[in-house]
Amino acid sequence: MNILLVEDEPNVVSVISRGLSDEGFTVSVAPDGLIGKQLAAENQFDLIILDIMLPGINGLELCKIVKAETPNVPIIMLTALGTTENVVNGLDNGADDYLIKPFKFAELFARIRMLLRRYNGAANLDQVINIADLQINLSAKTVKRNNKEIILTATEYRLLEFMAKNKSKILSRIDILESVWDIDFNLGTNVVDVYVNYLRKKIDKNADQKLIHTAVGLGYVLKG
C-alpha cells in the first residue's frame, strides 16, 4: 500500500513515516501543497494524509483538486484546526476523515485501515505480505513458500519480516542490526550474514526463483 503524506512539520512527518513503514506501508512525503499536487498527479496512491495549513497550496484546495481528478483515493485531513466549522469545511471539500492534532498514531492507523477497507475491501491489508510465492502472515507470524509452511526461529522470522516490509529495498547490515536486534553490535560482527544464510537455506534452497539477494558491498534485498 502506498500512502502520500503532505505535511510540513518534520516531527509529524517522522512519527507518521516511521509508524507506517513499520506496518509495511510505503510512504511518500511532500513538504508543501505544490509538491503534494505534483506527486498525487504523477503517482497512484492508496490513501493521502493531508495537513490544511501548507505552503504553496493549502490542504483544502489540494483536497478539492485531488478528489476532482482521482475521486476514489481516500483522504484524511490531519490538522491543528479543530473547531466544528473547520471539520465541516474539511469534509465539505472532499476529505473522507478529519483528525485533529495532537493525535495518537494508533488512532490514525485505525482510521487508515478503516478507509482502506471501505474503498478496497481489503480485510487483510496489513496482515499478509506476498512476494512471488512467499507468503508472510503478520498476525499469525507464519511463513509459507509455494503453500508449504516454513518453520523459522523467532530471530529468523524478525529478519524475514523486516526484509519483507522493505521489499526491493537494499538494506545495509547496520539497518538490519538496528531494526532486528535493536542493539549496537560491533561493526565487524557477521551475525547478519549468518542469519541471512539461515534464511536462504529455508526460503530459497529448493526454489527455482531466489528471493534473497546480495547487493555486493551494500547489504541484502528481498525481492521477487
N, C-alpha and C positions, 0 to 999 in steps of 0.2 A: 504494500500500500504506500502510495506517495502522497505526502502532505506538504502544502505550501504554507509557510508561516511568514506573515507580513507584519513585522514588529521592529520598532527602532530602539527598544530598551534592551541593552546587552544582557542584563541579568535575567530578564524574562526569556529571551532567546535561549540562553544557556540552559535554564531549567527545562523548558519545553523540548528543546532539541535532544538533550540528553535522555530525558524520560521517554520520549517516543522512540528514539534509537534503541534504547534498552528493550522496548517492547516489539522490536522488529520492523518498525516503520522507517521509510526513507524520508528525510526532511530537507526541503529546500528553504532557504531563508532570504527574504527581501527586506532590506532596511528602510525602504520608503515605498510610497504608493506607486511611483512611476516604474520602479523595478518590479514591484509586485504585478502591475498590469502587464508588463512585458513577459514575465515568467508564466503568468496564467495564460497568456495568448499563445505562447510557444510550446507549452508542455501540457500533458494530460495528468491532472491531479485528481486524487480520490476525495480530497477534502481540503478546505482552505481555512486557516485561522487568521483572523484579521483584526488589527487594532483600528480604532477610529481616528485618533489624533496622530496622523502620519505626515511626514514631509512630502512634498510633491503633490500627491492626490490624497485627499482624506479617505478614510475607510468607508464611509457611507457612499461616496461617489464611486469608489473602486468596486464596492459590492454590487451596485447597480450595473456597472459595465460588465463585470464578470457574469452576473446572472443573465444579462441580455444575450451574451454570446454562448455561455455554457450553463443552461438552467438546471442541469442535473448534477452539478457539483455542489455538495453541501458546504455551507459557510457558517463558521462560528465567530461571532464578534467577541473579542476579549479586550475589555477597556475599563478604565477607571471611571467613566461616565455612567453613574449608576442610578439616576433618577428614573421614575416611571416614564417620563417623556422621552428620555434617552433610549430606554429599552424599546418603547413603541416605535420610535423613529428608526432604530436599527432594524427591527423586524419588518417595518413597512418598506424599507429599502432593499429587502430581499434576504436578510440573514435568516438562517434556519434556527439558530440558537444564540443566546446572549449571556456571556459570563462576565461578572464584574471582578476587577482586581481590587485587593489581593485575592488570590484564589489558591486552592489546593490542587496539585497535579492530579490526584486521584479523581477529583470531580471532573476536571477537564477530560481526562481519559475516558471516564464513564460516558460523558456526552459524545465524545468522538465515536466510541463504539456504537452507541445508540443510533447516531446519524448514519454511520456506515451500514448498519443493519437495515435501517429504514430505506436507504437508497439502493443498496446492493443485495439485501437479503443474505448478507454474509454472516451466518450464525457462528462460524468458526474462524472469523477473520484474524484473530490473534492467537489461535490455538494450534494451528498446524502450519509448518513450513515445508514446502515441497521443492526439491531441487533434483531435476531429472526424475529418476525412480526412487530417490531417497525421500522418506517422509519422517519428519520430526514432530511429535505431538508434545507441545509445550506444557499442556496441563497434566497429561499422564506421564510425561518425561520418558516416552518410549520412542524407539527408533526402528524403522523398517527400511529395507532395501529390496526392491522388487517383491514387495509384500511379505518378505521374510524378516522376522524380528531379529534385531541385533542387540546383544546384551553388552552394555557398557558399564564401566565403573563410574562413580559419581564425578570424578575429575575428567574422565574421557567425555562424559555427557556435557559437562560445563564447557569444555573446549569446543565440542561439536556445535553446541547451541550458539556460542559466541561467534563462531565462524559462519554459521548459517544465517544469523541475524545480520551479518555483514557480508553476505554472499557477493561474490565478484569483486570484493574489495581486498587489496593486498594488505595483510596485517603483519606488522613487524613483530619480532619476538617480544619487544618491550610492551607493545599493545596487548599481546596475549598474556604476558606475565601479570600486568597490572589488572587486567579485566577478569582473568580466570582464577588466578591465585590470590589476587588482591593484596600482595605484599611485594616489597622491593627485593628482588633476587640479585645476587652477584651477576653482573652482565656477562660473565664468562660461563655461566651455567648452561647446560644443554638440556634442561628439563623440558623445554618447549619441543625441541627436536625429538626427544624420546617419546613424548606423548602424541605428537603428530604421527610418528611411526606406528605407535599402538593403534591409533585411529585408522590409519591406512590399511593395516592388516585386517581390521574388522569391517571397514566400509568399502574399500576398493579391491581387496585381494582377489576375489573371484569374479569381479565385474569387468565387462568389456570397456565400459566408459569410466575413466578415472575422474573423480570429483575433487580430490585434494591435490593441489598443485604447489610446487615450489617456485617462488619468484627469486631467482638467484641474487643473493646479496641484499634482498629486501625483506623476505619473510614468506608467508604462506597465504594461499587464497583457496576458498571453496567455491567452485562454480560448476555448472552443468553444461 
